């Protein structure tokens, strides 16, 4: 198991360096803390220590709380065990004993009895070696990054910088919690506010970002994004619904456009058909008219020709008949003349 805090996991090498850098950043901002003021360091760049003005920063873990605590054998110095690769295990708080304060500024000292998940029991474990499990996980992830950034996968699986959150210790204090674990300062509303737990500091920063950016806040910018799964789920749902609505609207618009195109195509086809039909009708009427006119003309010509032929035939027949009549009449006249001559001839 890893260590639960920078000051513990890397001993005296990492903690002061981180505090120096965090302190210099805070000095540049020139801001006052919400619960206390900073004590100035010496001129050669030594660590600047901030001291809270009240005793409420030190967390109190109630019985039943899920924690990670250092396991050490009875009779062994717990701080020595922590600095020399002691193992940390999950468990739950079984009880707590309260002892006289070593530094009145930070309140009484507590020792916890822990029932570890594997069945072992830890007795009188100092409070600076017992961490809520969520706090322990966050500190492990913080220790895995560089000096000025930490990452969190708690509840969300995303890596993020814990911007605006700084670990502060008071190494001059005889209280081990204040000297080795310390508290957290979060930049909230343009001022530094002190918190006993990293989770509280991160949630304060996250709340400020949510208030400032609303649903547009980047998930990677949150310290504990798992707290806002519902927000992101709602945002995803809203975006999905908006996309669905947009798709439905686009589909309806496409259907409407297609319907209008079909109507225009049908109308154009009907108009074309009507024009073509009209043209065909006109051509048929013209052809019929021309055919009728032609037939009529041919009929008239035929009638004229037949009439002419009939007239010519009639004329020929009349001529023939007149000729025959004339011949018959002439013959009759001759016959009559002969008969008359014969009757007039004398008998002698």
Secondary structure, DSSP 8 states (H G I E B T S, - for coil): ---SSHHHHTHHHHHHHHHHHHHHHHHHHT--BSSEEEE---TT----EEEESSS--S----TT-EEEEEE--TTS-HHHHHHTT-EEEEEEEEEEEEEEEEEGGGEEEEEEEEEETTS-EEEEEEGGGEEEHHHHHHHHHHHTS-TT-----TTT------TTEEEE--TTSS-HIIIII-EEEEEETTEEEEESSHHHHHHHHHHHHHHHHGGG--GGG-S-GGGGHHHHHHHHHHHHHHHHHHHHHHHHHHHHHHHHHHHHHHHHHHHHHHHHHHHHHHHHHHHHHHHHHHHHHHHHHHHHHHHHHHHHHHHHHHHHHHHHHHHHHHHHHHHHHHHHHHHHS---
